[in-house]
Amino acid sequence: MKSQRFLFALTALNLLLLLSILFSPTVPALASTGILPVLRGRALEIVDDQGRVRASIKLHPAETFKPTGRKYPETVMLRLIDPLGRPEVKIGASVDGGGLSLVGDSDAIQLRLLADSSGSSLLLKDESGKERSISP
């Protein structure tokens, strides 16, 4: 007899829980449809399925290149990187000016377009190391 009372009480409790779930006001969980106007951060990296960085936008602080002592201003740099980790495309900008660098399947093949305080120039390099510089 005790087990019948227990089963009846358990069934009644389950029924009450079911009714409270069915009749409680629920709001569907929807993603926000508002679009944020700005994405802010210190850097942006895009990675492939293996976790390798394939593209990045970073702000590099001002620094001095130790071997030559040349000072570089704060620079923002966009890099597009191949599957082997080599940056094939670089676009940079600083207070001194901007530049674009394209690299071929070897580091010897290059195209560099620069516009800075010293003027503008286009540098072309081929596989054999032959260079051609064009400036106004």
C-alpha positions as CSV (number, residue, x, y, z in Angstrom):
1,M,0.0,0.0,0.0
2,K,2.9,2.3,0.8
3,S,4.4,1.8,-2.7
4,Q,1.0,2.7,-4.3
5,R,0.9,6.0,-2.4
6,F,4.4,6.7,-3.3
7,L,3.8,6.0,-7.0
8,F,0.6,8.1,-6.9
9,A,2.5,11.1,-5.3
10,L,5.3,10.7,-7.8
11,T,2.9,10.7,-10.7
12,A,1.0,13.8,-9.3
13,L,4.4,15.6,-8.9
14,N,5.4,14.8,-12.5
15,L,2.0,16.0,-13.8
16,L,2.4,19.3,-11.9
17,L,5.9,19.8,-13.3
18,L,4.7,19.0,-16.8
19,L,1.8,21.5,-16.5
20,S,4.2,24.2,-15.1
21,I,6.5,23.7,-18.1
22,L,3.7,23.7,-20.6
23,F,2.0,26.8,-19.3
24,S,4.9,28.9,-18.2
25,P,5.6,32.0,-20.4
26,T,8.7,31.3,-22.5
27,V,10.5,33.6,-24.7
28,P,12.5,31.9,-27.5
29,A,16.2,32.5,-27.3
30,L,17.0,34.5,-30.5
31,A,20.3,36.0,-31.5
32,S,20.4,39.7,-31.5
33,T,19.6,41.1,-34.9
34,G,21.3,44.4,-34.3
35,I,24.6,44.9,-36.1
36,L,27.4,46.5,-34.2
37,P,28.8,49.5,-36.1
38,V,32.4,48.9,-35.1
39,L,34.7,46.0,-34.3
40,R,37.5,47.1,-32.0
41,G,40.6,45.3,-30.9
42,R,44.4,45.4,-30.7
43,A,44.9,42.9,-33.6
44,L,42.9,40.7,-35.9
45,E,44.1,37.2,-37.0
46,I,42.4,34.8,-39.4
47,V,43.4,31.2,-39.0
48,D,42.9,28.1,-41.2
49,D,41.6,24.7,-40.1
50,Q,45.0,23.7,-38.7
51,G,45.2,26.9,-36.5
52,R,47.9,28.6,-38.7
53,V,47.6,32.4,-39.0
54,R,46.8,33.1,-42.7
55,A,46.0,36.8,-42.4
56,S,46.6,39.5,-39.8
57,I,46.2,43.1,-39.1
58,K,48.4,44.4,-36.3
59,L,49.6,47.7,-34.9
60,H,53.3,47.6,-34.3
61,P,54.8,50.0,-31.8
62,A,57.6,52.4,-32.7
63,E,61.0,50.8,-32.4
64,T,64.6,51.0,-33.3
65,F,66.1,48.2,-35.5
66,K,69.1,47.2,-33.5
67,P,71.5,46.1,-36.3
68,T,71.2,49.4,-38.2
69,G,70.0,51.8,-35.5
70,R,67.2,52.9,-37.9
71,K,64.1,54.1,-36.1
72,Y,60.7,53.0,-37.3
73,P,57.5,54.8,-36.3
74,E,54.3,53.1,-35.1
75,T,53.0,51.1,-38.1
76,V,49.8,49.3,-38.9
77,M,50.4,46.2,-41.0
78,L,48.1,43.9,-43.0
79,R,49.7,40.6,-43.9
80,L,48.3,37.8,-46.1
81,I,50.2,34.6,-45.4
82,D,50.6,31.4,-47.5
83,P,50.1,27.9,-46.0
84,L,53.9,27.7,-45.4
85,G,53.9,30.7,-43.1
86,R,55.4,33.2,-45.6
87,P,53.8,36.6,-45.9
88,E,53.0,37.0,-49.6
89,V,51.2,40.4,-49.4
90,K,52.0,43.2,-47.0
91,I,50.4,46.6,-46.8
92,G,51.7,49.0,-44.2
93,A,51.0,52.5,-43.1
94,S,52.7,54.9,-40.7
95,V,53.2,58.7,-40.3
96,D,56.1,58.4,-42.7
97,G,53.9,57.0,-45.5
98,G,52.7,53.7,-46.9
99,G,53.9,50.7,-48.8
100,L,52.8,47.5,-50.6
101,S,54.9,44.4,-50.9
102,L,54.1,41.4,-53.0
103,V,56.4,38.3,-52.9
104,G,56.5,35.4,-55.5
105,D,57.0,31.7,-54.8
106,S,60.5,32.6,-53.6
107,D,61.6,35.5,-51.6
108,A,63.8,36.7,-54.5
109,I,60.8,37.6,-56.6
110,Q,59.4,40.8,-55.2
111,L,57.4,43.9,-56.1
112,R,57.6,46.9,-53.6
113,L,55.7,50.1,-54.0
114,L,56.6,52.8,-51.4
115,A,55.5,56.3,-50.8
116,D,57.2,58.1,-47.9
117,S,58.9,61.3,-46.9
118,S,61.8,60.6,-49.3
119,G,59.4,60.2,-52.3
120,S,57.8,57.3,-54.1
121,S,59.3,54.3,-55.8
122,L,58.6,51.0,-57.4
123,L,61.1,48.1,-57.0
124,L,60.9,45.0,-59.1
125,K,63.1,41.9,-58.5
126,D,63.3,38.6,-60.4
127,E,64.5,35.1,-59.5
128,S,68.1,35.9,-60.7
129,G,68.4,38.8,-58.3
130,K,68.1,41.4,-61.1
131,E,66.5,44.6,-59.8
132,R,64.8,47.5,-61.5
133,S,63.8,50.6,-59.5
134,I,61.4,53.2,-60.9
135,S,61.0,56.6,-59.3
136,P,59.8,59.9,-60.6
